[in-house]
Structure formats: C-alpha cells, structure tokens
Amino acid sequence: MRAVVIDRPRTATLQLVPRPDPGPGEVLVRVGAAGICGSDIEVLEGRRPARYVRYPIIPGHEWAGLVEAIGPDVENVAEGDAVVAEGFRACGDCARCREGRTNLCAAEYAETGFTHAGAFADFLCVPAHLIHRLPSGTDLAAAAVLEPAACVAQGLLEIDVRPGLTAAVVGSGTLGLLAVALLSRVSPARLALVGSRAPRLSLGEAMGATETWNVRRDEYPEPGFDLVFEAAGTPGGARTAIELARRGGTVVLEGISGQPSGIDADAVVLGHLHVQGIFGASRNAWRWVTELFANGLLDTKPLVTHSFPLEQYDAAFTTLADRNGDALKVQLTPE
C-alpha cells in the first residue's frame, strides 16, 4: 500500500509499504479521509516532545474509513462498516482507565499516528475495541473531523454545562468552531465567538454563535461569561479567556501554544475561577460526538476546506501551515 512516512524530522516521503494484516481483535480499515492536525506538522518539523512520537511513523490520527477486513475474535464490526476509532491505545487497567479517563492512561503513551501507524495511507489497522461504527453512507470527509470534535467534547464533559448559561469561545479555528457547534446543542442564553478572521466568524454564526467579535478590530465582549472555552492555542488566547470569565466562572483551556502563557494566577484566585485543562478525548467523549453526528445533530462538513490526494501530501502540509491562508481542516483522501 501507499503511505506517507516521516522517517525523521523534516524528512517525509510517499512509500510503498506492506499492507497490515489484522491480528486477533484487530480491524483493517480502508482510509476514506484523513485530516491533518497541527500536531502532525509538529511531527514533521521535529517539534513534538520525544515522549509523544516514535520515528519512523506514518502520521494520521483524524480519519474515517470503511472496514476492509476483520481479524479473529472481532465481534460487532463487519466488513464494509463506516467507522472512526479512538486514537489513544489505553491499557484499560490503570487507575485512570478504570475511572473511564482513557485519555489519561498511566501506561506508556501510545496513540495512532504518533507511536503506531496512522491514516496517511491506503489502509490502517486498529484494535476493534476502539472502533465506533457510523451509519451506512456516512460522508467520510465529515466523519474524519470527529477526532477533534471528541477533544472538544472532553472539555465540556469535564465541567458543569447546562441550558441558559452564557458562554464565549476564544479562537475561531477548527476547535473553536466545533466548540460553538457543541455548545449550541445545550441551548446557551448567549454564545459569543472571539476570533481574528471574518470568514471564520461568519461560519461561527452559521454553526450557532449568537454574536461574534473580531480582535483584529480590537473588538472584545465585556467580561462576565459563565463559561469561556479557549481554543486559540496562543498565550494571548489563554489570557483573554481568563479575562472574559465572570467571578466564580469556568475556563476550559483546550489549545496548546508551546509557549509560556503568562496567565495571571492572582486573577484566577481573586476571580474564584475553575480552570480546566484538556488532553485528548476519552471513550465517553467519542461516544457523545459519534452519536450526535450519526443523528444529524453535529454538522462537521463545513469545516473541511481543502482535500488532496495522498501523493500531494507535501502541498497539503504546506496549505495547513500557511498562516496567511484560509485553510481550516485540510485532508488527505487516498482514494
């Protein structure tokens, strides 16, 4: 099969590699669409911490496809099923896994696309217990966005979300727009999107935001939100999130900037704020977003802005990395 292989930082090539065979408890999937994440660019450029990557690697942790074959002892999954799968390969036995927090597994880090071969290929093999089945005829490009949606969902599952709250989302990229879409399902009294690009802010309104604020025009809402969800992935975004919360409010920090944020600890203390960090997605988060998607309650298709065949992986990476471009979710589509 064909696969994009990053042998070492800054060295990626399209190679012919052996197609994996599903072993006991495994499923072979024909990839329909695989999204490129900022973390994939980190892997390519060598900026991902050593603990969280193993070279050489076939990247790709945001994907959807059709089951090609099943290994022995696999039940409830059939050839031809449309599926997505959790990325974390949790041990299932540590204290965190037993709590249902499979994203915080205490065993050695293992995740599809980082330590195990991912979906920038014609096929990938995953444990069957990580699979989530989707309805027949599912739009695989839209379904491939469920991985970042599950990460956002994890942030909302960690806090007290109820109808009628006032919420602000800081950051109008993929994660921020998914946060708007998910928060709109819980009927907030007010849902503000704070970002820097007019087209994305307009898309945010279409996905459920009741108001938008363009920081390039020095537009910011007045502080006082019950919930602020930060998805900008910048130090400034984290500081803005803290500033926008009301006293006693909640701030969810989803973005990773890789830089010191300079958050004012006194503002957290004096504001009596609940600050929640998020790492990845648990099985519960995956279950929530796949059920919403399957029932037509989560539309991720508008977020897919670019699609490239597998052999144009270099152009796909460049498109996503271009900070002056208009890309949201860039995907590779092997077929």
N, C-alpha and C positions, 0 to 999 in steps of 0.2 A: 504494500500500500504506500501511498504518498504521505509524507509527514514533514512539517516544519520542525526542525531540530535545532535547538540552541546548544551547541557543543560547549561553549564557554562564553563569557560576556563579550558582546559585540560581534559574535560570530553565529549567524543563523543561516541555514541552507534548507532547501527543499530536497528531501532524500527519499529514496525507495528503501523501506524497512519492512521486516517481516510483519504480516498481519497477525495480531494476537489471537490466540485460541482461548475461549472461555473455559476456565477450570471449574471445579466444584464450587457452586454458589456464585458463579460469575455470569455476566451478561455481556455479549458483544453487541455494540451499537454502531450503526452506520450514521455518521455525523451529518445532520442537515444544515446546521448553522452553529457557528462558534463565535462569541463576542470577544473582542479584545478589551482588556481592562488595563488601567494604569499600572497595576502590579505586573502585568505581562511585559510592559515596557521597562519596568524596574529589572525584571529578569534578563531581558535583552541587553540592557545597559550595565548590568552588574551592580545595581544599587540595592537589590533586595538583601536583607541580612542573611548571612550564611545559614543560619538555623532554619530558614524558611525556603530553601531551594536546594536542589541536587542537580548538578550538571553531569552529563548532558541531559537535556529534558525536552520533551515535546510539550509545549505550553497548551493552555486552553482549559479554563475551569468554568466558563459560562457557555453552555451548549444545550442543544436539544437534538434528538435524532430518532431513528426507528430501530427497533431491536432486530438484529441480523441473525443472531444465534444465541442459544442459552446453554450453559454448562449443566452438568449433573446436579441434582438436588436443588434445582431452582423451581419455585412454585410462584403462582400469581403473576408471572410475567410470561408473555408469549411472543413468538416471532411476529414482527410487523407492528407491535405496540409502539405508539408515540410516547417518548419518555424524556425526562430530565433526571438528574441524580445529584445528591448532595456531594459536595467536594471533600469535606473532611472525612478521613478514614479513621474514625474514632475507635478506641479499644472496646468500648461498651462495658467495661468492668471497673474503671476507676471511680473515685467518689463523684467527680463532676459528671461523668457519663450516667451514673446511677441516678443523679438528680435530673437527668434529661438535658443537661447542658453539654451536648456532644461537641459543640464548638469550642469548649474549654477543656477538652480531653487532656489529662495529665501525662499520657504516654508520649513517646517521641512524635513530634509533628509529622503528619502525613496528610497530603492533600493532592487530589488530582490536578495535574497541570503544573505542579511545583516539585513534588517528590515522586509522583507517579505519572506515567504518560497521560497527556491530556488530549484535547479535542481538535488541535490544529492538525488534523489528519483525516484520512478517509474513514477510519474506524477507531474506536477506543473500547477498552474492556474495563468494567467496573463491578464491584460487588453488588449482587442483586438486592441486598437489603437496603442499599442506598437509593434505589430506583423509586421514582414517583411517576405513575402512569398518567397519561393525558388522553382526552377524547380522540377518537379516530378523526383524521382530517385536520388535526391541530396545525396552525401556522407555526412551523418550527422556528422561523426567524423571531417571531414574537415570543415563543416559549423560551428561547435562549436567554431572554432578559430576566427570567425568573430567578437566576442566581443572585444578581444584585438586589432584586426585589426582596428576596429572602433575608438578605443582610439588613435591609431597612426594616423589614418586619420584626427582626430580632430586637431592634432598638425599641419598637413600640410594645413588644411583648414584655419588656423589662420594666415598664412604667405603668402608671395608672392613667389609662386613656378612656375617656367617657364622653358621651354626647354633650354638646354645648360648651366645650372648652374653647379657649382662644389659643390658636397655635400659629407659630411662624416657622418657616423653613428657610435656612440660610444656605444659599448655594443652589444654582439653577441648572446643574449638570444632571447626569443620569440619576444619581442617588437622590438629589433634591427633588426632581420631578416625580420619582417613584414615591418619595415620602409624601408629596402632595396627593398623589393618587390614592395611597393607602389611608392617609388621614381623612380624605374626603369621604371615605366609607363609614366613618364613625360620627358623621354629622356635627362638625365643629361649628360654633357660632361665628367664628372668624378664622380664616385660613390665609395667612399672608406669605407670599414668596418673595424673598430678598435675593437679588442676583445682579448680574452685570451685563447681560446680553438681551436686548429687546426681543429677538425671535423666541428665545427660550422662555422669557417671561410670558409672552403671549401663549406659548404652548402650555405653560403652567396654568393659565386661566382656563384653557380648554380641558385640562386634567383635574380641575376642581378648586383652584385657588380663587378666593373671593377678592383678593387685592394683590397687586404686585408693586415692588419698589426697586428702582434701578440705582444701584450705588454709584454707577459712573456719572450720574447726575446729582450725586450727593443726596439721594433720597433714602431715608430710613424711617420706618414706622416708629412711633413713640413706644418706649418700653412699657412692659406690663402684661406680657403674654403668660398664660398658664404653662404652656409648653413651647420650647424652642428646640427645633431639630436642626443640628448643624451638619451639613453635607458638602461644605465648600472644600474641605481638605487643605485649608490655608490657616496660618496663625491668626490672620485678621478675622477669618470666619469664626474661629472659636471665641475670640474676644467679643465679637459682635453678638454671638449667641448668648454669652453671659450677660451682656449689657441689656439685651431685649427682654429677659425674663423678669417677671414680677417677683416681689419678695415671697418666698415660700414656693416658688415655681420650680419647674423641672427643665433641665437642659440635657439633651442627648447629643453626644459627640460621636459622630459616625466617620467623619473624614480623617485621613491620615496625611499630615503635611510633611513629615520627616524633618521638621524644624521645631525649635522651642516656640511655644505659642505665646508665652508671656501673659498667661491668664492671671488676673488679679485675685489671689487667694482671699484677700480681705473682702472683695466683692462677693465671693461665694459664701463666706462666713456671715457677713452682715446681711446679705440677702436671704440667708437661710435656704440656700438653693440645694436641690437634689441634682447632682451631676452624674450622668450615666454614660460610661464608655461602652463601646460595642466592638466585638471581634467576631466577624463571620456570622454564621447562621446555624442554629440548632435544627433538629428534625421538626420540632414544633413550628418553627418559622417557615420551613419548607412546606409543611402540610398546609399552613394557612394560605400562603400565596398560590400554591398549586390549586387549591380548592376554589379560591376566588377567581383565578384565571379560567379554570375549567367551567365555571358557572357564568362566565361573561361579565364578571364584576371587577376585573382588572385588565385594562387595555394597555399593553406594553408596546404595541406595534408602532405608535408614533415616535418612539424613541430610537428606532433603527433608522439611521440616516444614510449609512454607506454599507455597501456589500461588495466584496471582492472574491474572485476565485482563489483557490488555495495557492496557485503559483504566483499570485500577485501579493503575497504576504508582506513584502517589503513596502509596497505602496500603501497597504492597509495600516501598517505600523506608523508610517510617516504621516498619514492622514490624521490619525488619532493624536499623534504627538504635536501636531501643528496648533499652537495656542492661538493663532490668529484665524484659524478655520472655523467652520460651523458644525463640525462633527459632534454628534452625541454618542450613539452606540455604533461602532464600526464592527462589522462581522466578516468572517471568512465562511464561504459556502462551498465546501468541497465538491459538491455535485454541479 
